[in-house]
């Protein structure tokens, strides 16, 4: 019975070790697109997009 428990714990440990080494998917870090300004706001602020 002790051998069965030891093998189970070893298998569990190996599974957790492999899962910990798995790479996570790359995060999408692009900022959201800027909101288009209307003509009046562009004239008042001096920004041209």
Predicted model as a PDB file, atoms N, CA, C, CB and O in Angstrom, pLDDT in the B-factor column:
MODEL        1                                                                  
ATOM      1  N   UNK A   1       0.822  -1.192   0.000  1.00 84.00           N  
ATOM      2  CA  UNK A   1       0.000   0.000   0.000  1.00 84.00           C  
ATOM      3  C   UNK A   1       0.868   1.259   0.000  1.00 84.00           C  
ATOM      4  CB  UNK A   1      -0.936  -0.004   1.206  1.00 84.00           C  
ATOM      5  O   UNK A   1       0.543   2.242  -0.665  1.00 84.00           O  
ATOM      6  N   UNK A   2       1.960   1.224   0.740  1.00 88.00           N  
ATOM      7  CA  UNK A   2       2.857   2.369   0.795  1.00 88.00           C  
ATOM      8  C   UNK A   2       3.507   2.610  -0.561  1.00 88.00           C  
ATOM      9  CB  UNK A   2       3.928   2.159   1.867  1.00 88.00           C  
ATOM     10  O   UNK A   2       3.726   3.759  -0.947  1.00 88.00           O  
ATOM     11  N   UNK A   3       3.815   1.540  -1.287  1.00 93.00           N  
ATOM     12  CA  UNK A   3       4.403   1.672  -2.620  1.00 93.00           C  
ATOM     13  C   UNK A   3       3.418   2.343  -3.571  1.00 93.00           C  
ATOM     14  CB  UNK A   3       4.822   0.292  -3.168  1.00 93.00           C  
ATOM     15  O   UNK A   3       3.805   3.184  -4.382  1.00 93.00           O  
ATOM     16  N   UNK A   4       2.166   1.975  -3.469  1.00 92.00           N  
ATOM     17  CA  UNK A   4       1.129   2.557  -4.323  1.00 92.00           C  
ATOM     18  C   UNK A   4       0.984   4.062  -4.046  1.00 92.00           C  
ATOM     19  CB  UNK A   4      -0.225   1.834  -4.097  1.00 92.00           C  
ATOM     20  O   UNK A   4       0.840   4.865  -4.967  1.00 92.00           O  
ATOM     21  N   UNK A   5       1.024   4.417  -2.779  1.00 92.00           N  
ATOM     22  CA  UNK A   5       0.917   5.821  -2.396  1.00 92.00           C  
ATOM     23  C   UNK A   5       2.137   6.610  -2.883  1.00 92.00           C  
ATOM     24  CB  UNK A   5       0.772   5.951  -0.867  1.00 92.00           C  
ATOM     25  O   UNK A   5       2.002   7.736  -3.363  1.00 92.00           O  
ATOM     26  N   UNK A   6       3.310   6.022  -2.759  1.00 95.00           N  
ATOM     27  CA  UNK A   6       4.543   6.673  -3.194  1.00 95.00           C  
ATOM     28  C   UNK A   6       4.535   6.900  -4.707  1.00 95.00           C  
ATOM     29  CB  UNK A   6       5.764   5.832  -2.788  1.00 95.00           C  
ATOM     30  O   UNK A   6       4.911   7.971  -5.182  1.00 95.00           O  
ATOM     31  N   UNK A   7       4.106   5.890  -5.454  1.00 95.00           N  
ATOM     32  CA  UNK A   7       4.037   6.034  -6.909  1.00 95.00           C  
ATOM     33  C   UNK A   7       3.011   7.103  -7.300  1.00 95.00           C  
ATOM     34  CB  UNK A   7       3.679   4.685  -7.568  1.00 95.00           C  
ATOM     35  O   UNK A   7       3.245   7.872  -8.233  1.00 95.00           O  
ATOM     36  N   UNK A   8       1.903   7.153  -6.609  1.00 94.00           N  
ATOM     37  CA  UNK A   8       0.878   8.159  -6.892  1.00 94.00           C  
ATOM     38  C   UNK A   8       1.386   9.566  -6.628  1.00 94.00           C  
ATOM     39  CB  UNK A   8      -0.367   7.896  -6.058  1.00 94.00           C  
ATOM     40  O   UNK A   8       1.150  10.477  -7.420  1.00 94.00           O  
ATOM     41  N   UNK A   9       2.090   9.743  -5.504  1.00 95.00           N  
ATOM     42  CA  UNK A   9       2.654  11.052  -5.187  1.00 95.00           C  
ATOM     43  C   UNK A   9       3.753  11.448  -6.170  1.00 95.00           C  
ATOM     44  CB  UNK A   9       3.204  11.057  -3.766  1.00 95.00           C  
ATOM     45  O   UNK A   9       3.881  12.622  -6.517  1.00 95.00           O  
ATOM     46  N   UNK A  10       4.545  10.478  -6.618  1.00 96.00           N  
ATOM     47  CA  UNK A  10       5.588  10.763  -7.601  1.00 96.00           C  
ATOM     48  C   UNK A  10       4.957  11.173  -8.933  1.00 96.00           C  
ATOM     49  CB  UNK A  10       6.509   9.532  -7.794  1.00 96.00           C  
ATOM     50  O   UNK A  10       5.430  12.104  -9.584  1.00 96.00           O  
ATOM     51  N   UNK A  11       3.902  10.489  -9.333  1.00 95.00           N  
ATOM     52  CA  UNK A  11       3.218  10.838 -10.582  1.00 95.00           C  
ATOM     53  C   UNK A  11       2.580  12.222 -10.471  1.00 95.00           C  
ATOM     54  CB  UNK A  11       2.145   9.779 -10.929  1.00 95.00           C  
ATOM     55  O   UNK A  11       2.623  13.006 -11.419  1.00 95.00           O  
ATOM     56  N   UNK A  12       2.000  12.515  -9.334  1.00 95.00           N  
ATOM     57  CA  UNK A  12       1.401  13.831  -9.117  1.00 95.00           C  
ATOM     58  C   UNK A  12       2.471  14.920  -9.151  1.00 95.00           C  
ATOM     59  CB  UNK A  12       0.646  13.864  -7.774  1.00 95.00           C  
ATOM     60  O   UNK A  12       2.264  15.969  -9.762  1.00 95.00           O  
ATOM     61  N   UNK A  13       3.588  14.689  -8.516  1.00 93.00           N  
ATOM     62  CA  UNK A  13       4.687  15.658  -8.516  1.00 93.00           C  
ATOM     63  C   UNK A  13       5.239  15.894  -9.913  1.00 93.00           C  
ATOM     64  CB  UNK A  13       5.801  15.185  -7.601  1.00 93.00           C  
ATOM     65  O   UNK A  13       5.523  17.032 -10.287  1.00 93.00           O  
ATOM     66  N   UNK A  14       5.393  14.825 -10.685  1.00 93.00           N  
ATOM     67  CA  UNK A  14       5.882  14.964 -12.061  1.00 93.00           C  
ATOM     68  C   UNK A  14       4.890  15.743 -12.909  1.00 93.00           C  
ATOM     69  CB  UNK A  14       6.140  13.584 -12.686  1.00 93.00           C  
ATOM     70  O   UNK A  14       5.287  16.594 -13.706  1.00 93.00           O  
ATOM     71  N   UNK A  15       3.613  15.462 -12.746  1.00 92.00           N  
ATOM     72  CA  UNK A  15       2.577  16.187 -13.492  1.00 92.00           C  
ATOM     73  C   UNK A  15       2.593  17.664 -13.147  1.00 92.00           C  
ATOM     74  CB  UNK A  15       1.192  15.599 -13.204  1.00 92.00           C  
ATOM     75  O   UNK A  15       2.509  18.502 -14.045  1.00 92.00           O  
ATOM     76  N   UNK A  16       2.698  18.001 -11.881  1.00 90.00           N  
ATOM     77  CA  UNK A  16       2.739  19.401 -11.471  1.00 90.00           C  
ATOM     78  C   UNK A  16       4.005  20.099 -11.960  1.00 90.00           C  
ATOM     79  CB  UNK A  16       2.643  19.505  -9.956  1.00 90.00           C  
ATOM     80  O   UNK A  16       3.959  21.278 -12.312  1.00 90.00           O  
ATOM     81  N   UNK A  17       5.122  19.397 -11.986  1.00 89.00           N  
ATOM     82  CA  UNK A  17       6.371  19.977 -12.467  1.00 89.00           C  
ATOM     83  C   UNK A  17       6.286  20.287 -13.954  1.00 89.00           C  
ATOM     84  CB  UNK A  17       7.542  19.032 -12.192  1.00 89.00           C  
ATOM     85  O   UNK A  17       6.743  21.340 -14.399  1.00 89.00           O  
ATOM     86  N   UNK A  18       5.705  19.381 -14.719  1.00 89.00           N  
ATOM     87  CA  UNK A  18       5.549  19.609 -16.160  1.00 89.00           C  
ATOM     88  C   UNK A  18       4.584  20.760 -16.403  1.00 89.00           C  
ATOM     89  CB  UNK A  18       5.048  18.327 -16.870  1.00 89.00           C  
ATOM     90  O   UNK A  18       4.823  21.588 -17.282  1.00 89.00           O  
ATOM     91  N   UNK A  19       3.500  20.826 -15.641  1.00 86.00           N  
ATOM     92  CA  UNK A  19       2.531  21.912 -15.807  1.00 86.00           C  
ATOM     93  C   UNK A  19       3.139  23.264 -15.442  1.00 86.00           C  
ATOM     94  CB  UNK A  19       1.290  21.650 -14.950  1.00 86.00           C  
ATOM     95  O   UNK A  19       2.794  24.275 -16.052  1.00 86.00           O  
ATOM     96  N   UNK A  20       4.025  23.299 -14.472  1.00 84.00           N  
ATOM     97  CA  UNK A  20       4.650  24.562 -14.064  1.00 84.00           C  
ATOM     98  C   UNK A  20       5.615  25.074 -15.131  1.00 84.00           C  
ATOM     99  CB  UNK A  20       5.389  24.385 -12.730  1.00 84.00           C  
ATOM    100  O   UNK A  20       5.846  26.280 -15.225  1.00 84.00           O  
ATOM    101  N   UNK A  21       6.178  24.178 -15.930  1.00 83.00           N  
ATOM    102  CA  UNK A  21       7.128  24.579 -16.966  1.00 83.00           C  
ATOM    103  C   UNK A  21       6.442  24.990 -18.260  1.00 83.00           C  
ATOM    104  CB  UNK A  21       8.092  23.454 -17.243  1.00 83.00           C  
ATOM    105  O   UNK A  21       7.102  25.506 -19.163  1.00 83.00           O  
ATOM    106  N   UNK A  22       5.156  24.779 -18.372  1.00 78.00           N  
ATOM    107  CA  UNK A  22       4.444  25.124 -19.605  1.00 78.00           C  
ATOM    108  C   UNK A  22       4.464  26.635 -19.802  1.00 78.00           C  
ATOM    109  CB  UNK A  22       2.983  24.599 -19.567  1.00 78.00           C  
ATOM    110  O   UNK A  22       4.347  27.399 -18.845  1.00 78.00           O  
ATOM    111  N   UNK A  23       4.612  27.050 -21.040  1.00 75.00           N  
ATOM    112  CA  UNK A  23       4.664  28.482 -21.325  1.00 75.00           C  
ATOM    113  C   UNK A  23       3.253  29.050 -21.412  1.00 75.00           C  
ATOM    114  CB  UNK A  23       5.435  28.750 -22.634  1.00 75.00           C  
ATOM    115  O   UNK A  23       2.334  28.396 -21.905  1.00 75.00           O  
ATOM    116  N   UNK A  24       3.100  30.254 -20.935  1.00 73.00           N  
ATOM    117  CA  UNK A  24       1.813  30.940 -20.998  1.00 73.00           C  
ATOM    118  C   UNK A  24       1.700  31.643 -22.345  1.00 73.00           C  
ATOM    119  CB  UNK A  24       1.656  31.955 -19.823  1.00 73.00           C  
ATOM    120  O   UNK A  24       2.717  32.039 -22.914  1.00 73.00           O  
ATOM    121  N   UNK A  25       0.497  31.805 -22.865  1.00 72.00           N  
ATOM    122  CA  UNK A  25       0.348  32.523 -24.134  1.00 72.00           C  
ATOM    123  C   UNK A  25       0.763  33.990 -23.987  1.00 72.00           C  
ATOM    124  CB  UNK A  25      -1.106  32.432 -24.634  1.00 72.00           C  
ATOM    125  O   UNK A  25       0.593  34.592 -22.927  1.00 72.00           O  
ATOM    126  N   UNK A  26       1.295  34.538 -25.043  1.00 75.00           N  
ATOM    127  CA  UNK A  26       1.757  35.924 -25.018  1.00 75.00           C  
ATOM    128  C   UNK A  26       0.570  36.866 -24.847  1.00 75.00           C  
ATOM    129  CB  UNK A  26       2.537  36.265 -26.307  1.00 75.00           C  
ATOM    130  O   UNK A  26      -0.482  36.675 -25.458  1.00 75.00           O  
ATOM    131  N   UNK A  27       0.749  37.866 -24.025  1.00 77.00           N  
ATOM    132  CA  UNK A  27      -0.313  38.832 -23.770  1.00 77.00           C  
ATOM    133  C   UNK A  27      -0.364  39.863 -24.896  1.00 77.00           C  
ATOM    134  CB  UNK A  27      -0.102  39.529 -22.405  1.00 77.00           C  
ATOM    135  O   UNK A  27       0.670  40.244 -25.446  1.00 77.00           O  
ATOM    136  N   UNK A  28      -1.547  40.301 -25.227  1.00 77.00           N  
ATOM    137  CA  UNK A  28      -1.723  41.330 -26.241  1.00 77.00           C  
ATOM    138  C   UNK A  28      -1.590  42.684 -25.543  1.00 77.00           C  
ATOM    139  CB  UNK A  28      -3.113  41.190 -26.975  1.00 77.00           C  
ATOM    140  O   UNK A  28      -2.480  43.095 -24.799  1.00 77.00           O  
ATOM    141  N   UNK A  29      -0.477  43.370 -25.786  1.00 83.00           N  
ATOM    142  CA  UNK A  29      -0.198  44.605 -25.051  1.00 83.00           C  
ATOM    143  C   UNK A  29      -0.334  45.847 -25.909  1.00 83.00           C  
ATOM    144  CB  UNK A  29       1.183  44.554 -24.470  1.00 83.00           C  
ATOM    145  O   UNK A  29       0.185  46.903 -25.547  1.00 83.00           O  
ATOM    146  N   UNK A  30      -1.022  45.747 -27.038  1.00 85.00           N  
ATOM    147  CA  UNK A  30      -1.214  46.921 -27.871  1.00 85.00           C  
ATOM    148  C   UNK A  30      -2.280  47.819 -27.262  1.00 85.00           C  
ATOM    149  CB  UNK A  30      -1.600  46.516 -29.303  1.00 85.00           C  
ATOM    150  O   UNK A  30      -3.320  47.330 -26.820  1.00 85.00           O  
ATOM    151  N   UNK A  31      -2.038  49.125 -27.231  1.00 82.00           N  
ATOM    152  CA  UNK A  31      -3.043  50.039 -26.684  1.00 82.00           C  
ATOM    153  C   UNK A  31      -4.234  50.132 -27.642  1.00 82.00           C  
ATOM    154  CB  UNK A  31      -2.430  51.447 -26.435  1.00 82.00           C  
ATOM    155  O   UNK A  31      -4.084  49.904 -28.842  1.00 82.00           O  
ATOM    156  N   UNK A  32      -5.393  50.461 -27.124  1.00 80.00           N  
ATOM    157  CA  UNK A  32      -6.549  50.603 -28.010  1.00 80.00           C  
ATOM    158  C   UNK A  32      -6.355  51.779 -28.963  1.00 80.00           C  
ATOM    159  CB  UNK A  32      -7.839  50.791 -27.189  1.00 80.00           C  
ATOM    160  O   UNK A  32      -5.656  52.735 -28.626  1.00 80.00           O  
ATOM    161  N   UNK A  33      -6.958  51.723 -30.142  1.00 82.00           N  
ATOM    162  CA  UNK A  33      -6.779  52.832 -31.086  1.00 82.00           C  
ATOM    163  C   UNK A  33      -7.350  54.131 -30.523  1.00 82.00           C  
ATOM    164  CB  UNK A  33      -7.448  52.503 -32.430  1.00 82.00           C  
ATOM    165  O   UNK A  33      -8.337  54.133 -29.787  1.00 82.00           O  
ATOM    166  N   UNK A  34      -6.698  55.240 -30.892  1.00 80.00           N  
ATOM    167  CA  UNK A  34      -7.142  56.541 -30.388  1.00 80.00           C  
ATOM    168  C   UNK A  34      -8.485  56.919 -30.999  1.00 80.00           C  
ATOM    169  CB  UNK A  34      -6.095  57.628 -30.690  1.00 80.00           C  
ATOM    170  O   UNK A  34      -8.768  56.605 -32.155  1.00 80.00           O  
ATOM    171  N   UNK A  35      -9.294  57.591 -30.215  1.00 83.00           N  
ATOM    172  CA  UNK A  35     -10.593  58.056 -30.671  1.00 83.00           C  
ATOM    173  C   UNK A  35     -10.380  59.214 -31.661  1.00 83.00           C  
ATOM    174  CB  UNK A  35     -11.485  58.499 -29.461  1.00 83.00           C  
ATOM    175  O   UNK A  35      -9.598  60.130 -31.407  1.00 83.00           O  
ATOM    176  N   UNK A  36     -11.082  59.151 -32.772  1.00 84.00           N  
ATOM    177  CA  UNK A  36     -10.957  60.200 -33.792  1.00 84.00           C  
ATOM    178  C   UNK A  36     -11.606  61.486 -33.280  1.00 84.00           C  
ATOM    179  CB  UNK A  36     -11.612  59.751 -35.139  1.00 84.00           C  
ATOM    180  O   UNK A  36     -12.750  61.474 -32.826  1.00 84.00           O  
ATOM    181  N   UNK A  37     -10.879  62.580 -33.357  1.00 82.00           N  
ATOM    182  CA  UNK A  37     -11.390  63.863 -32.890  1.00 82.00           C  
ATOM    183  C   UNK A  37     -12.212  64.525 -33.994  1.00 82.00           C  
ATOM    184  CB  UNK A  37     -10.230  64.787 -32.445  1.00 82.00           C  
ATOM    185  O   UNK A  37     -11.908  64.371 -35.177  1.00 82.00           O  
ATOM    186  N   UNK A  38     -13.237  65.251 -33.611  1.00 85.00           N  
ATOM    187  CA  UNK A  38     -14.034  65.970 -34.597  1.00 85.00           C  
ATOM    188  C   UNK A  38     -13.301  67.248 -35.020  1.00 85.00           C  
ATOM    189  CB  UNK A  38     -15.441  66.305 -34.029  1.00 85.00           C  
ATOM    190  O   UNK A  38     -12.308  67.634 -34.403  1.00 85.00           O  
ATOM    191  N   UNK A  39     -13.798  67.895 -36.071  1.00 86.00           N  
ATOM    192  CA  UNK A  39     -13.124  69.057 -36.660  1.00 86.00           C  
ATOM    193  C   UNK A  39     -12.990  70.208 -35.679  1.00 86.00           C  
ATOM    194  CB  UNK A  39     -13.872  69.525 -37.886  1.00 86.00           C  
ATOM    195  O   UNK A  39     -11.947  70.861 -35.646  1.00 86.00           O  
ATOM    196  N   UNK A  40     -14.016  70.477 -34.878  1.00 88.00           N  
ATOM    197  CA  UNK A  40     -13.966  71.595 -33.933  1.00 88.00           C  
ATOM    198  C   UNK A  40     -12.881  71.365 -32.887  1.00 88.00           C  
ATOM    199  CB  UNK A  40     -15.334  71.787 -33.248  1.00 88.00           C  
ATOM    200  O   UNK A  40     -12.119  72.277 -32.568  1.00 88.00           O  
ATOM    201  N   UNK A  41     -12.810  70.162 -32.361  1.00 84.00           N  
ATOM    202  CA  UNK A  41     -11.801  69.845 -31.352  1.00 84.00           C  
ATOM    203  C   UNK A  41     -10.402  69.949 -31.940  1.00 84.00           C  
ATOM    204  CB  UNK A  41     -12.032  68.439 -30.780  1.00 84.00           C  
ATOM    205  O   UNK A  41      -9.487  70.439 -31.279  1.00 84.00           O  
ATOM    206  N   UNK A  42     -10.228  69.496 -33.171  1.00 84.00           N  
ATOM    207  CA  UNK A  42      -8.913  69.599 -33.810  1.00 84.00           C  
ATOM    208  C   UNK A  42      -8.506  71.065 -33.991  1.00 84.00           C  
ATOM    209  CB  UNK A  42      -8.922  68.878 -35.174  1.00 84.00           C  
ATOM    210  O   UNK A  42      -7.344  71.416 -33.787  1.00 84.00           O  
ATOM    211  N   UNK A  43      -9.447  71.907 -34.369  1.00 86.00           N  
ATOM    212  CA  UNK A  43      -9.126  73.332 -34.545  1.00 86.00           C  
ATOM    213  C   UNK A  43      -8.767  73.988 -33.207  1.00 86.00           C  
ATOM    214  CB  UNK A  43     -10.317  74.074 -35.192  1.00 86.00           C  
ATOM    215  O   UNK A  43      -7.824  74.775 -33.125  1.00 86.00           O  
ATOM    216  N   UNK A  44      -9.536  73.650 -32.152  1.00 87.00           N  
ATOM    217  CA  UNK A  44      -9.294  74.279 -30.847  1.00 87.00           C  
ATOM    218  C   UNK A  44      -8.019  73.799 -30.190  1.00 87.00           C  
ATOM    219  CB  UNK A  44     -10.451  74.018 -29.926  1.00 87.00           C  
ATOM    220  O   UNK A  44      -7.332  74.579 -29.530  1.00 87.00           O  
ATOM    221  N   UNK A  45      -7.691  72.528 -30.358  1.00 84.00           N  
ATOM    222  CA  UNK A  45      -6.511  71.978 -29.691  1.00 84.00           C  
ATOM    223  C   UNK A  45      -5.244  72.096 -30.537  1.00 84.00           C  
ATOM    224  CB  UNK A  45      -6.751  70.527 -29.341  1.00 84.00           C  
ATOM    225  O   UNK A  45      -4.134  72.019 -30.011  1.00 84.00           O  
ATOM    226  N   UNK A  46      -5.411  72.282 -31.848  1.00 81.00           N  
ATOM    227  CA  UNK A  46      -4.254  72.367 -32.731  1.00 81.00           C  
ATOM    228  C   UNK A  46      -3.711  71.024 -33.137  1.00 81.00           C  
ATOM    229  CB  UNK A  46      -3.179  73.148 -32.081  1.00 81.00           C  
ATOM    230  O   UNK A  46      -2.696  70.966 -33.830  1.00 81.00           O  
ATOM    231  N   UNK A  47      -4.342  69.943 -32.737  1.00 70.00           N  
ATOM    232  CA  UNK A  47      -3.886  68.605 -33.104  1.00 70.00           C  
ATOM    233  C   UNK A  47      -4.476  68.213 -34.463  1.00 70.00           C  
ATOM    234  CB  UNK A  47      -4.284  67.571 -32.013  1.00 70.00           C  
ATOM    235  O   UNK A  47      -5.644  68.470 -34.753  1.00 70.00           O  
ATOM    236  N   UNK A  48      -3.643  67.591 -35.274  1.00 66.00           N  
ATOM    237  CA  UNK A  48      -4.094  67.074 -36.574  1.00 66.00           C  
ATOM    238  C   UNK A  48      -3.797  65.574 -36.609  1.00 66.00           C  
ATOM    239  CB  UNK A  48      -3.385  67.825 -37.777  1.00 66.00           C  
ATOM    240  O   UNK A  48      -2.641  65.171 -36.482  1.00 66.00           O  
ATOM    241  N   UNK A  49      -4.808  64.765 -36.775  1.00 60.00           N  
ATOM    242  CA  UNK A  49      -4.611  63.309 -36.837  1.00 60.00           C  
ATOM    243  C   UNK A  49      -5.015  62.798 -38.180  1.00 60.00           C  
ATOM    244  CB  UNK A  49      -5.402  62.590 -35.745  1.00 60.00           C  
ATOM    245  O   UNK A  49      -4.926  61.598 -38.436  1.00 60.00           O  
TER     246      UNK A  49                                                      
ENDMDL                                                                          
END                                                                             
